[in-house]
């Protein structure tokens, strides 16, 4: 079974930065894509960014473009989300996912941006 574990969340002031990490482990597997969703209180889970493991092509939600950067370390089976110029509306639980034979989700990491 594939496991994904997020880390790096926390409390930051508006305008600040955070880097989230997502590490994958488990039985031998092939990663197709990894990405991030987020869910704010009272709202539906929404897409943030994704990266193709082979080739590294990326895509972002409009809210993340120009501020967030997704990257990966193939050797470590780890994905990162560098978040800059954070806004209070970025406050949410951020969930990592991995696409292999099926989609696996992490437990989430809280990001809180104070105004």
N, C-alpha and C positions, 0 to 999 in steps of 0.2 A: 504494500500500500504506500502511495506517495503522500508525504507530509510536507506542508508549507508553513513556515513560521515567520511572522512579521516581527520587526523590532524597530525602534527609533522614534516612536511617537513621543509626544510630550506637550508641554505648555510653552508657548512662545508669544511674544508681542507682535502686533501687526507690523508688517514690514520685515520681519525676521525670516529665518530659514530653518528647515529641518531636512534631514535625509532619512528616509525609510528604507529598510532592507527587508528582503524576503528570501529566505533560504529554503531550498528544496532538498528532501532526503527520502530515502526509502529503497524499495526493491529496484533493480535496474529498470530504467524508464527512458523514454525519449521525450524531451520537451519540445512541444510545437510552438507554444506561445506562453508568455506570462504577462500579467497585467494587474491593474489596480482598479477597484471600485471604492466608493465611499458612501456612507449613509449618515446623514445628519438627523438629529432628533425630529421625529414627526414627518420625515421625508422618506421617499423611496431610495433604494440603493441606486447610485448612478455611476456610469463609467467615467474613469479618469484618464487612463493611459494604458497602452499595451505595447509589447515588443515581440517581434518574431525571433525565436531563438536562433534560427538559421538565417543569416543575412542581416539581422538586426533592424529591419524596418520598424518604424514606430508610428503610432497614431495617438492623438490626444483629443480630449474633450475641449470645446472652445474655452471653457473656464480655466483650463490648464495651459493652453498654448502661450508660449512666451515666458511663462513663470516656472513651469515644472519640466524636468528632464528625466526621462526613463532610460536606464542603461542596464547592462547585464555583465556578469563575469561567468563565462561558460565553464571555466575550470572549477569554479566554486559552486556552480548551480545556484547562483544568487543573483537576484535582481534588485535594483535600487530605484528610488524615486527621490530626486533632489527637488525640493520645493523652496522656491525663493519668493520674495515679495508677498508673503502670506497675508491673507485677509481674514477678518472674523468669519466671513461666510465659508471659509475653508474648514472650519471646525466640523469634525465628523469622525466617525470610526472608519479607518481605512483598511480595506480587505485586499489581500493579495490572492491571486488565483494562478493556477498552472493548468495548461491544457496538454494532456498526454493522450492516453486512450480514453480518458474522460477528464472532466474538470474537477480539480481539487481546490478547496478554499482554506485559507488560514483563519485564525480565530479573531483577527482584527487587532488594530492598535489605535488608540485614541490620539487624535491631534486636536489641540485646543489653541485657538488664536485669540488673544485678548486685544481689545481695542484701546 
